Amino acid sequence: MSDFTRRFDVYKDEEWDTRAILTEVYRALEEKGYNSINQIVGYILSEDPTYITNYNNARALIRRLDRNELLQELLRYYLNV
């Protein structure tokens, strides 16, 4: 018997980084003929998933992201901090 605590993360193999998720969502929206930027901004502002298409599982993907963390990451990227 060991005395250390093991960490177990169920989603570790399925984790996507924010950039990968946004890229996939962007592509799905483009393929369906939407203005991808406007649709993603609408989702971020309202957190209404109907701004994002179900095509290519885009809606499920973007819902993996916490909206507040997404906004923070976008702001950090924009400000280069």
LOBA-538248 format. One record per atom (N, C-alpha, C, CB): residue number from 1; atom name; z, x, y. Coordinates in steps of 0.001 Angstrom, whole numbers, padded with zeros to 6 digits, m for minus. Each point is the difference from the previous one (the first is absolute). Glycine has a CB too. Layout:
BEGIN
+-----+----+---------+---------+---------+
|   k |  a |       z |       x |       y |
+-----+----+---------+---------+---------+
| NUM | CA |       Z |       X |       Y |
...
+-----+----+---------+---------+---------+
This chain:
BEGIN
+-----+----+---------+---------+---------+
|   k |  a |       z |       x |       y |
+-----+----+---------+---------+---------+
|   1 |  N |  000000 |  000844 | m001172 |
|   1 | CA |  000000 | m000844 |  001172 |
|   1 |  C |  000000 |  000892 |  001240 |
|   1 | CB |  001219 | m001854 | m001244 |
|   2 |  N | m002091 |  001538 |  002189 |
|   2 | CA | m000038 |  000805 |  001221 |
|   2 |  C |  000790 | m000679 |  001113 |
|   2 | CB | m002244 |  000917 | m000665 |
|   3 |  N |  002686 | m000109 |  001617 |
|   3 | CA |  000831 | m000498 |  001085 |
|   3 |  C | m000774 | m000265 |  001295 |
|   3 | CB |  001873 |  001244 | m001026 |
|   4 |  N | m003184 | m001072 |  001001 |
|   4 | CA | m000737 | m000216 |  001241 |
|   4 |  C | m000654 | m001381 | m000001 |
|   4 | CB | m000409 |  002478 |  000196 |
|   5 |  N |  000117 | m002950 |  000987 |
|   5 | CA | m000630 | m001301 |  000161 |
|   5 |  C | m001504 |  000177 |  000106 |
|   5 | CB |  002057 | m000910 |  001133 |
|   6 |  N | m002776 |  000160 | m001892 |
|   6 | CA | m001452 |  000036 |  000059 |
|   6 |  C | m000507 | m001063 |  000947 |
|   6 | CB | m000101 |  000873 | m002336 |
|   7 |  N | m000955 | m000544 |  003034 |
|   7 | CA | m000646 | m000981 |  000870 |
|   7 |  C | m001173 | m000599 | m000735 |
|   7 | CB |  000717 |  001237 |  002073 |
|   8 |  N | m000896 | m002499 | m001901 |
|   8 | CA | m001100 | m000697 | m000631 |
|   8 |  C | m000697 | m000839 |  001050 |
|   8 | CB |  001185 | m000033 | m002230 |
|   9 |  N | m002482 |  000235 |  002393 |
|   9 | CA | m000775 | m000749 |  000978 |
|   9 |  C | m001129 | m000702 | m000722 |
|   9 | CB |  000583 |  001627 |  001844 |
|  10 |  N | m000501 | m002931 | m001896 |
|  10 | CA | m000982 | m000797 | m000729 |
|  10 |  C | m001387 |  000135 |  000598 |
|  10 | CB |  001800 | m001591 | m000614 |
|  11 |  N | m001908 |  001682 |  001924 |
|  11 | CA | m001291 | m000021 |  000663 |
|  11 |  C | m000595 |  001376 |  000260 |
|  11 | CB |  000719 | m002098 |  001019 |
|  12 |  N | m000085 |  003132 | m001477 |
|  12 | CA | m000444 |  001351 |  000332 |
|  12 |  C | m001463 |  000238 | m000343 |
|  12 | CB |  002318 |  000774 | m000372 |
|  13 |  N | m002764 | m001200 | m000807 |
|  13 | CA | m001384 |  000215 | m000404 |
|  13 |  C | m000965 | m000872 |  000784 |
|  13 | CB |  000808 |  000607 | m002261 |
|  14 |  N | m000335 | m001714 |  002816 |
|  14 | CA | m000867 | m000928 |  000698 |
|  14 |  C |  000067 |  000145 |  001518 |
|  14 | CB |  000286 | m001545 | m001905 |
|  15 |  N |  000487 |  002496 |  002408 |
|  15 | CA |  000145 |  000146 |  001433 |
|  15 |  C | m001321 |  000414 |  000641 |
|  15 | CB |  002408 |  000603 | m000322 |
|  16 |  N | m002670 | m001194 |  001427 |
|  16 | CA | m001148 |  000375 |  000806 |
|  16 |  C |  000545 |  000430 |  001348 |
|  16 | CB | m001584 | m001608 | m001212 |
|  17 |  N |  000951 |  002553 |  001818 |
|  17 | CA |  000436 |  000330 |  001343 |
|  17 |  C | m000621 | m000975 |  000990 |
|  17 | CB |  000251 |  002428 | m000634 |
|  18 |  N |  000287 | m002472 |  001811 |
|  18 | CA | m000430 | m000956 |  001010 |
|  18 |  C | m001479 |  000147 |  000317 |
|  18 | CB |  002298 |  000023 |  000945 |
|  19 |  N | m002751 |  001197 | m000813 |
|  19 | CA | m001416 |  000236 |  000319 |
|  19 |  C | m000915 | m000567 | m001079 |
|  19 | CB |  000649 |  002068 |  001250 |
|  20 |  N | m000302 | m001860 | m002507 |
|  20 | CA | m000829 | m000505 | m001101 |
|  20 |  C | m000055 | m001526 |  000012 |
|  20 | CB |  000597 |  002023 | m001364 |
|  21 |  N |  000544 | m002651 |  001600 |
|  21 | CA |  000034 | m001457 |  000031 |
|  21 |  C | m000828 | m000524 |  001163 |
|  21 | CB |  002274 |  000017 | m001059 |
|  22 |  N | m002061 |  000524 |  002256 |
|  22 | CA | m000769 | m000462 |  001156 |
|  22 |  C | m001496 |  000238 | m000180 |
|  22 | CB |  001981 |  000459 |  001443 |
|  23 |  N | m002347 |  000651 | m002053 |
|  23 | CA | m001410 |  000285 | m000248 |
|  23 |  C | m000607 | m001019 | m000950 |
|  23 | CB |  000440 |  002425 |  000384 |
|  24 |  N |  000268 | m002740 | m001449 |
|  24 | CA | m000504 | m000992 | m000957 |
|  24 |  C | m000117 | m001384 |  000632 |
|  24 | CB |  001030 |  001317 | m001856 |
|  25 |  N | m000021 | m001699 |  002632 |
|  25 | CA | m000022 | m001296 |  000676 |
|  25 |  C | m001151 | m000034 |  001003 |
|  25 | CB |  002506 | m000244 | m000293 |
|  26 |  N | m002666 |  001304 |  001055 |
|  26 | CA | m001085 |  000099 |  000975 |
|  26 |  C | m001358 | m000168 | m000687 |
|  26 | CB |  001419 |  001521 |  001427 |
|  27 |  N | m001617 | m000825 | m002518 |
|  27 | CA | m001277 | m000079 | m000730 |
|  27 |  C | m000258 | m001409 | m000531 |
|  27 | CB |  000247 |  002412 | m000631 |
|  28 |  N |  000780 | m003035 |  000087 |
|  28 | CA | m000159 | m001352 | m000529 |
|  28 |  C | m000397 | m000973 |  001107 |
|  28 | CB |  001694 |  000506 | m001782 |
|  29 |  N | m001051 | m000376 |  002932 |
|  29 | CA | m000334 | m000868 |  001129 |
|  29 |  C | m001426 |  000252 |  000487 |
|  29 | CB |  002419 | m000037 |  000661 |
|  30 |  N | m002814 |  001302 | m000578 |
|  30 | CA | m001361 |  000348 |  000413 |
|  30 |  C | m001021 | m000581 | m000966 |
|  30 | CB |  000856 |  002104 |  001054 |
|  31 |  N | m000601 | m001954 | m002355 |
|  31 | CA | m000931 | m000503 | m001007 |
|  31 |  C | m000172 | m001513 |  000084 |
|  31 | CB |  000649 |  001900 | m001471 |
|  32 |  N |  000384 | m002581 |  001900 |
|  32 | CA | m000080 | m001456 |  000138 |
|  32 |  C | m000552 | m000423 |  001360 |
|  32 | CB |  001925 | m000194 | m001568 |
|  33 |  N | m002207 |  001144 |  002441 |
|  33 | CA | m000630 | m000298 |  001270 |
|  33 |  C |  000953 | m000301 |  001148 |
|  33 | CB | m001848 | m000832 | m001324 |
|  34 |  N |  003125 |  001125 |  001153 |
|  34 | CA |  000984 | m000230 |  001055 |
|  34 |  C |  000064 |  001199 |  000938 |
|  34 | CB |  001323 | m001481 | m001542 |
|  35 |  N | m000799 |  001266 |  002748 |
|  35 | CA |  000334 |  001092 |  000895 |
|  35 |  C |  001349 |  000539 | m000492 |
|  35 | CB | m001294 | m001008 |  002020 |
|  36 |  N |  001247 |  002083 | m002756 |
|  36 | CA |  001175 |  000508 | m000708 |
|  36 |  C |  001172 |  000314 |  000919 |
|  36 | CB | m001539 |  000918 | m001686 |
|  37 |  N |  001260 | m000285 |  002803 |
|  37 | CA |  001080 |  000364 |  000921 |
|  37 |  C |  000692 | m001253 |  000522 |
|  37 | CB | m001237 |  002095 |  000655 |
|  38 |  N |  000459 | m003074 | m000207 |
|  38 | CA |  000598 | m001233 |  000508 |
|  38 |  C |  000834 | m000710 | m001054 |
|  38 | CB | m001913 | m000221 |  001561 |
|  39 |  N |  001434 |  000194 | m002785 |
|  39 | CA |  000716 | m000686 | m001071 |
|  39 |  C |  001319 |  000712 | m000315 |
|  39 | CB | m002195 | m000795 | m000948 |
|  40 |  N |  002160 |  002119 |  000894 |
|  40 | CA |  001218 |  000758 | m000303 |
|  40 |  C |  000997 | m000135 |  001144 |
|  40 | CB | m001327 |  001627 | m001398 |
|  41 |  N |  000858 | m001569 |  002630 |
|  41 | CA |  000891 | m000191 |  001146 |
|  41 |  C |  000620 | m001395 | m000051 |
|  41 | CB | m001387 |  001600 |  001385 |
|  42 |  N |  000587 | m002610 | m001693 |
|  42 | CA |  000527 | m001356 | m000126 |
|  42 |  C |  001092 | m000077 | m001045 |
|  42 | CB | m002204 | m000893 |  000699 |
|  43 |  N |  001996 |  001574 | m001823 |
|  43 | CA |  001027 |  000027 | m001046 |
|  43 |  C |  001265 |  000696 |  000489 |
|  43 | CB | m001798 |  000007 | m001745 |
|  44 |  N |  001641 |  001138 |  002384 |
|  44 | CA |  001163 |  000755 |  000458 |
|  44 |  C |  000804 | m000811 |  001014 |
|  44 | CB | m001241 |  002152 | m000398 |
|  45 |  N |  000558 | m002791 |  001331 |
|  45 | CA |  000696 | m000760 |  001036 |
|  45 |  C |  000702 | m001241 | m000546 |
|  45 | CB | m001679 |  000834 |  001622 |
|  46 |  N |  001060 | m001496 | m002575 |
|  46 | CA |  000535 | m001280 | m000472 |
|  46 |  C |  000685 |  000082 | m001359 |
|  46 | CB | m001789 | m001088 |  001289 |
|  47 |  N |  001444 |  002101 | m002059 |
|  47 | CA |  000417 |  000137 | m001399 |
|  47 |  C | m000487 | m001179 | m000843 |
|  47 | CB |  002016 |  001293 |  000751 |
|  48 |  N | m003090 | m001922 | m000301 |
|  48 | CA | m000636 | m001097 | m000732 |
|  48 |  C | m001046 |  000601 | m000933 |
|  48 | CB |  000397 | m001648 |  001913 |
|  49 |  N | m000179 |  001584 | m003211 |
|  49 | CA | m000910 |  000659 | m000942 |
|  49 |  C | m001400 | m000599 | m000038 |
|  49 | CB |  001984 |  000548 | m001332 |
|  50 |  N | m002179 | m001734 |  001921 |
|  50 | CA | m001342 | m000596 | m000039 |
|  50 |  C | m000985 |  000727 |  000911 |
|  50 | CB |  001056 | m002194 | m000515 |
|  51 |  N | m000590 |  003122 |  001342 |
|  51 | CA | m000913 |  000839 |  000766 |
|  51 |  C | m000735 |  000985 | m000905 |
|  51 | CB |  001495 | m000230 |  001994 |
|  52 |  N | m000965 |  000459 | m003172 |
|  52 | CA | m000564 |  000978 | m000928 |
|  52 |  C | m000617 | m000728 | m001192 |
|  52 | CB |  001703 |  001736 |  000717 |
|  53 |  N | m002911 | m001335 | m001048 |
|  53 | CA | m000706 | m000610 | m001117 |
|  53 |  C |  000667 |  000323 | m001338 |
|  53 | CB | m002114 |  000139 |  001324 |
|  54 |  N |  001918 | m001024 | m002287 |
|  54 | CA |  000456 |  000274 | m001366 |
|  54 |  C | m000975 |  000919 | m000738 |
|  54 | CB |  001148 | m002232 | m000039 |
|  55 |  N | m002328 |  002389 |  000585 |
|  55 | CA | m001041 |  000813 | m000615 |
|  55 |  C |  000522 |  001405 | m000307 |
|  55 | CB | m001752 | m001329 |  001223 |
|  56 |  N |  001478 |  001798 | m002421 |
|  56 | CA |  000445 |  001322 | m000468 |
|  56 |  C |  001516 |  000187 |  000109 |
|  56 | CB | m002218 |  000903 |  000685 |
|  57 |  N |  002954 | m001993 | m000781 |
|  57 | CA |  001458 |  000036 |  000002 |
|  57 |  C |  000593 |  000524 |  001314 |
|  57 | CB | m000112 |  000328 | m002456 |
|  58 |  N | m000659 | m000453 |  003547 |
|  58 | CA |  000424 |  000560 |  001288 |
|  58 |  C |  001279 | m000647 |  000517 |
|  58 | CB | m002384 |  000482 |  000512 |
|  59 |  N |  002525 | m001791 | m000683 |
|  59 | CA |  001187 | m000680 |  000518 |
|  59 |  C |  001259 |  000483 | m000714 |
|  59 | CB | m001403 | m002005 |  000560 |
|  60 |  N |  001322 |  002164 | m001858 |
|  60 | CA |  001157 |  000490 | m000759 |
|  60 |  C |  000325 |  001445 |  000381 |
|  60 | CB | m000590 | m001548 | m001900 |
|  61 |  N | m000442 |  002340 |  002149 |
|  61 | CA |  000226 |  001393 |  000381 |
|  61 |  C |  000728 |  000107 |  001324 |
|  61 | CB | m002046 |  000638 | m001247 |
|  62 |  N |  001576 | m001353 |  002259 |
|  62 | CA |  000618 |  000151 |  001325 |
|  62 |  C |  001418 | m000549 |  000012 |
|  62 | CB | m002259 | m000161 |  001056 |
|  63 |  N |  002556 | m000771 | m001933 |
|  63 | CA |  001355 | m000546 | m000038 |
|  63 |  C |  000982 |  000988 | m000633 |
|  63 | CB | m000966 | m002310 | m000138 |
|  64 |  N |  000477 |  003395 | m000434 |
|  64 | CA |  000881 |  001056 | m000511 |
|  64 |  C |  000642 |  000787 |  001134 |
|  64 | CB | m001422 |  000162 | m002046 |
|  65 |  N |  000798 | m000233 |  003223 |
|  65 | CA |  000485 |  000761 |  001148 |
|  65 |  C |  000989 | m000828 |  000798 |
|  65 | CB | m002156 |  001271 |  000095 |
|  66 |  N |  003242 | m000656 |  000312 |
|  66 | CA |  000940 | m000636 |  000903 |
|  66 |  C | m000602 |  000063 |  001400 |
|  66 | CB |  002015 |  000626 | m001455 |
|  67 |  N | m002094 | m001766 |  002121 |
|  67 | CA | m000667 | m000073 |  001298 |
|  67 |  C |  000639 |  000925 |  001033 |
|  67 | CB | m000620 | m002350 | m000523 |
|  68 |  N |  001931 |  002407 |  000576 |
|  68 | CA |  000673 |  000875 |  000968 |
|  68 |  C | m000287 |  001469 | m000280 |
|  68 | CB |  001796 | m001714 |  000258 |
|  69 |  N | m001766 |  002095 | m001513 |
|  69 | CA | m000308 |  001387 | m000356 |
|  69 |  C | m001456 |  000318 |  000308 |
|  69 | CB |  001753 | m000060 | m001796 |
|  70 |  N | m002628 | m000905 |  001568 |
|  70 | CA | m001411 |  000195 |  000314 |
|  70 |  C | m000193 |  000224 |  001495 |
|  70 | CB | m000633 | m001429 | m001963 |
|  71 |  N |  001270 |  000616 |  002789 |
|  71 | CA | m000100 |  000165 |  001451 |
|  71 |  C |  000546 |  001356 |  000445 |
|  71 | CB |  000205 | m002482 |  000269 |
|  72 |  N |  000923 |  002888 | m000837 |
|  72 | CA |  000569 |  001300 |  000343 |
|  72 |  C | m000954 |  001130 | m000376 |
|  72 | CB |  002304 | m000937 | m000322 |
|  73 |  N | m002882 |  000849 | m000865 |
|  73 | CA | m000903 |  001043 | m000454 |
|  73 |  C | m001264 |  000054 |  000858 |
|  73 | CB |  000897 | m000278 | m002320 |
|  74 |  N | m001426 | m000878 |  002684 |
|  74 | CA | m001176 | m000032 |  000863 |
|  74 |  C |  000300 |  000600 |  001371 |
|  74 | CB | m000802 | m002034 | m001217 |
|  75 |  N |  001954 |  001714 |  001765 |
|  75 | CA |  000388 |  000535 |  001299 |
|  75 |  C |  000204 |  001511 | m000066 |
|  75 | CB |  001071 | m002192 |  000563 |
|  76 |  N | m000403 |  002673 | m001614 |
|  76 | CA |  000187 |  001447 | m000160 |
|  76 |  C | m001348 |  000715 | m000113 |
|  76 | CB |  002213 | m000418 | m001132 |
|  77 |  N | m003126 | m000176 |  000366 |
|  77 | CA | m001322 |  000604 | m000159 |
|  77 |  C | m000733 |  000044 |  001333 |
|  77 | CB | m000095 | m000821 | m002369 |
|  78 |  N |  000124 | m000286 |  003114 |
|  78 | CA | m000686 | m000092 |  001272 |
|  78 |  C |  000565 |  000990 |  001016 |
|  78 | CB | m000472 | m002402 | m000476 |
|  79 |  N |  001781 |  002570 |  000479 |
|  79 | CA |  000648 |  000897 |  000948 |
|  79 |  C |  000092 |  001445 | m000495 |
|  79 | CB |  001284 | m001954 |  000804 |
|  80 |  N | m001710 |  002189 | m002047 |
|  80 | CA |  000056 |  001321 | m000611 |
|  80 |  C |  001416 |  000556 | m000045 |
|  80 | CB | m002313 |  000395 |  000795 |
|  81 |  N |  003262 | m001217 | m001172 |
|  81 | CA |  001396 |  000470 | m000108 |
|  81 |  C |  000493 | m000123 | m001415 |
|  81 | CB |  000429 | m000662 |  002354 |
+-----+----+---------+---------+---------+
